[in-house]
Amino acid sequence: MHAASIALLAWAMIGAACCFPASAAIPVGGLLAALVAVVGLPHGAADHRYAKRRFEPLLGPMWGSVFFPAYLAIAAAVVVGWFVAPAVTILAFFLTSAWHFGREDPELVRVPRRARCVRPLFRLARGGLVIWVPVAFQTDEVVRILALTAPHGMTPQVKSAVDALVVCSWALLTIEAVAVIWQSRSVAASQGRRRRVLLLDIFMLVSLVLMLTWMNPIAGFLVYFCGWHSARGLRRLRRELGESWRELAMSLAPLTTLSIGLIALTTCVVLQAPTWNDTLIRATFVGLSSVAVPHLVLHGVGPLCDRFTRHQAAPTIGWGSAT
């Protein structure tokens, strides 16, 4: 199972961190950039196909003239935001990412009907573990990494954003602890396959939390985003489109290559840092956020379009239909 492989990978990363000093580790910036290019960016490279299935029934042939300018405008606004208002950009990017990750993670905690109002909080808490854990336990390192991403002289704004995230992180980690306890109680009342799934999920969550507490935040983000979120998203996308892995890779290659080219061009023009590793970290964060935020918005709006389309297609019985 995928959850088992991610749990084992998390423990392998923890073991590597214990056995090898940080000075001997390969530059994390290059590794992050490579894996995001191979796994992360393709995850969003089919957004135009996802959008066509949702918007064409509503907008007709003109759907593309609405979707593409809006998508590119959001991406450009995120890049500008890193330079003009990094604190707001950091908060918006992290919070929307946590919500998106939580929406696409499995809901294994059975919430009673009377307590359904807590379900969004459970989603936000679980989806944002890759953010909340490093922010809470490696605050100084997170500030250092984000200060590399923001323009020179913006460190105070970055620190104020991280300070706000620290408060948010401890609150949401407490909520996630409640959710895990709730899920653990369900284990005793379950049996068979469901019990095994619940136990494996808890083991994976504990493994990820320990890895995110111990590992460099970038390496932890790499494992979660590429190995868990993006890989699952690509598998779900392949099933939805009904394509083989080769067909999917061929269809995603053009936009993935275009995205890499645009990020590389932006890096050469405006994102250079004092060292090559720092430049890669800055380019990866700015580039990833610029394509991630419109992706998050699209996948938030998509289900609303689906519901609206189904509502329009549903047969209605008028006064004059009965004979």
Beta strands, then each sheet from edge to edge (+ up, - down):
end
